[in-house]
Amino acid sequence: MADVNRTWVLARRPHGTDFTGALELSDGVVPELAEGEVLVRNALLSLDAGTRMWMNPREDSYSPPTPLGSPVIGMVLGTVVASRHPDFRQGDLVRAYGQWSDYSVCQPDVAYAERLSWRLDDLRQYLAVFGPNGWTAYLGVLEYTQTKPGDTFVVSAASGVTGALAGQIAKQHGCRVVGITGSAAKCAWIVDELGFDAAIDYRSEDVSEALARLCPEGIDVYFDNVGGDILDAAMANMALFGRVGICGLIVNYDKDEPIPGPYKFDQILMKRLTLVGFFSPDFYHRGPDVDRKMRPWYEAGKLKMEFDVTEGLENTLDAYAKLFNSAKVGKSLVQLEELRP
Ligand SMILES: NC(=O)c1ccc[n+]([C@@H]2O[C@H](COP(=O)([O-])OP(=O)(O)OC[C@H]3O[C@@H](n4cnc5c(N)ncnc54)[C@H](OP(=O)(O)O)[C@@H]3O)[C@@H](O)[C@H]2O)c1
């Protein structure tokens, strides 16, 4: 075991995507475990948009802010190298809340940690289709927004992991699916590779006009990953009794203050809309059940995913900024080492 444990520490609150000005890579020793803890050698770090929110000092978010001077917390996939927890053994493959570091100290009785099988064909999918993003997409589409076959379904951040899965799940469920994303190439990917019916490039098109053209009967379900102007454009084009699922509001995350809106709030009354928010830790316990339901689609090639993999812990910040500046497709990961049973 290497005796140095490098860790990304939140030294200052970031402004925008200036992560290099806010986070520092500190050298430490591999921690000693307390009773109930598990030491995981991180193989993959999951880069999640929501992590940016914890870097802000907001007290009214769904998780408390990361205290200055502490490690950045995130979902990791890795192997157990030491355990003082009865349910985890050396060599186990685990997905858990850990740290952006070489090793994670996990506390399974306090925060999410789960032992996994080594049998999945592509272990990266434990952080994509068969992980919190997949569960959020599945339950967001089929339960929270009550999406029905035949619905016109629109999703934003459609070339990112959660949006790409939500659109593919809606498609499998018999919907007409329109995705909103940030370039012509990404539009081509979601239509040609993922099977969406249509795509809108929010950087070069008027989103409201494009939605009106592509959804002439109105949008039955809008799965929002973005907020801001795109949420307003969708609100203006909803069908009567439509549903809006608030999965994420990424335009807010790197702002010092949340941006105001939606300005089309009155459409909730005019169109008798239902708005619903959902948050994956509320349903982590349902993950195995959702995985079983998605497996046939995955095995039939109906749930596809690209991976944007960056090698090396030291390159984490550049990789993370790509979530906010439209510089990647699919699921973002940092790879620290190869996973081997
Ligand atoms: N509720 C939950 O439990 C839950 C769970 C997972 C994720 N989420 C939410 O889902 C959303 C996506 O997160 P993710 O982790 O899956 O990351 P992701 O979608 O893989 O990456 C973020 C995507 O957001 C898009 N984006 C960034 N800034 C934007 C802007 N200003 N306007 C429009 N699009 C923008 C980018 O796509 P383009 O290239 O198209 O610009 C980027 O690909 C986030 O809002 C996140 O909070 C929520």
The ligand as a Tripos MOL2 file, in Angstrom:
@<TRIPOS>MOLECULE
LIG
   48    52     1     0     0
SMALL
NO_CHARGES

@<TRIPOS>ATOM
      1 N1        -31.8220   15.0250   -8.1560 N.am      1 LIG1
      2 C1        -30.8180   14.1620   -8.0840 C.2       1 LIG1
      3 O1        -30.7500   13.3270   -7.2090 O.2       1 LIG1
      4 C2        -29.7560   14.2100   -9.1350 C.ar      1 LIG1
      5 C3        -28.8850   13.1310   -9.3390 C.ar      1 LIG1
      6 C4        -27.9320   13.2190  -10.3650 C.ar      1 LIG1
      7 C5        -27.8520   14.3780  -11.1320 C.ar      1 LIG1
      8 N2        -28.7230   15.3940  -10.8770 N.ar      1 LIG1
      9 C6        -28.7020   16.6210  -11.6660 C.3       1 LIG1
     10 O2        -28.6270   16.3250  -13.0240 O.3       1 LIG1
     11 C7        -27.9690   17.3780  -13.6990 C.3       1 LIG1
     12 C8        -26.8390   16.7720  -14.5330 C.3       1 LIG1
     13 O3        -25.8430   16.3440  -13.6260 O.3       1 LIG1
     14 P1        -24.8700   15.1270  -13.9380 P.3       1 LIG1
     15 O4        -24.0770   14.9250  -12.7020 O.co2     1 LIG1
     16 O5        -25.6370   14.0220  -14.5590 O.co2     1 LIG1
     17 O6        -23.8730   15.7630  -14.9820 O.3       1 LIG1
     18 P2        -23.8580   15.7000  -16.5620 P.3       1 LIG1
     19 O7        -25.2460   15.8720  -17.0850 O.co2     1 LIG1
     20 O8        -23.1170   14.5190  -17.0090 O.co2     1 LIG1
     21 O9        -23.0040   17.0200  -16.8820 O.3       1 LIG1
     22 C9        -23.5640   18.2750  -16.7360 C.3       1 LIG1
     23 C10       -24.1920   18.7490  -18.0640 C.3       1 LIG1
     24 O10       -24.8800   19.9460  -17.8100 O.3       1 LIG1
     25 C11       -24.9000   20.7160  -18.9900 C.3       1 LIG1
     26 N3        -24.7430   22.1250  -18.6180 N.ar      1 LIG1
     27 C12       -23.7800   22.6690  -17.8430 C.ar      1 LIG1
     28 N4        -23.9780   23.9880  -17.7050 N.ar      1 LIG1
     29 C13       -25.0890   24.2780  -18.4230 C.ar      1 LIG1
     30 C14       -25.8030   25.4810  -18.6750 C.ar      1 LIG1
     31 N5        -25.4140   26.6600  -18.1530 N.pl3     1 LIG1
     32 N6        -26.9070   25.4150  -19.4710 N.ar      1 LIG1
     33 C15       -27.3110   24.2390  -20.0050 C.ar      1 LIG1
     34 N7        -26.6720   23.0680  -19.7820 N.ar      1 LIG1
     35 C16       -25.5850   23.0930  -19.0140 C.ar      1 LIG1
     36 C17       -23.7220   20.2520  -19.8520 C.3       1 LIG1
     37 O11       -24.2840   19.8000  -21.0430 O.3       1 LIG1
     38 P3        -24.1310   20.5760  -22.4430 P.3       1 LIG1
     39 O12       -22.8900   20.0500  -23.0170 O.co2     1 LIG1
     40 O13       -25.3500   20.1850  -23.1670 O.co2     1 LIG1
     41 O14       -24.0550   22.0610  -22.1400 O.co2     1 LIG1
     42 C18       -23.1450   19.0700  -19.0890 C.3       1 LIG1
     43 O15       -22.9460   17.9380  -19.8960 O.3       1 LIG1
     44 C19       -27.4660   18.3490  -12.6380 C.3       1 LIG1
     45 O16       -28.3510   19.4310  -12.5290 O.3       1 LIG1
     46 C20       -27.4930   17.4920  -11.3790 C.3       1 LIG1
     47 O17       -27.6580   18.2410  -10.2050 O.3       1 LIG1
     48 C21       -29.6530   15.3370   -9.9030 C.ar      1 LIG1
@<TRIPOS>BOND
     1     1     2 1
     2     2     3 2
     3     2     4 1
     4     4     5 ar
     5     4    48 ar
     6     5     6 ar
     7     6     7 ar
     8     7     8 ar
     9     8     9 1
    10     8    48 ar
    11     9    10 1
    12     9    46 1
    13    10    11 1
    14    11    12 1
    15    11    44 1
    16    12    13 1
    17    13    14 1
    18    14    15 2
    19    14    16 1
    20    14    17 1
    21    17    18 1
    22    18    19 2
    23    18    20 1
    24    18    21 1
    25    21    22 1
    26    22    23 1
    27    23    24 1
    28    23    42 1
    29    24    25 1
    30    25    26 1
    31    25    36 1
    32    26    27 ar
    33    26    35 ar
    34    27    28 ar
    35    28    29 ar
    36    29    30 ar
    37    29    35 ar
    38    30    31 1
    39    30    32 ar
    40    32    33 ar
    41    33    34 ar
    42    34    35 ar
    43    36    37 1
    44    36    42 1
    45    37    38 1
    46    38    39 2
    47    38    40 1
    48    38    41 1
    49    42    43 1
    50    44    45 1
    51    44    46 1
    52    46    47 1
@<TRIPOS>SUBSTRUCTURE
     1 LIG1         1 GROUP 0 **** ****
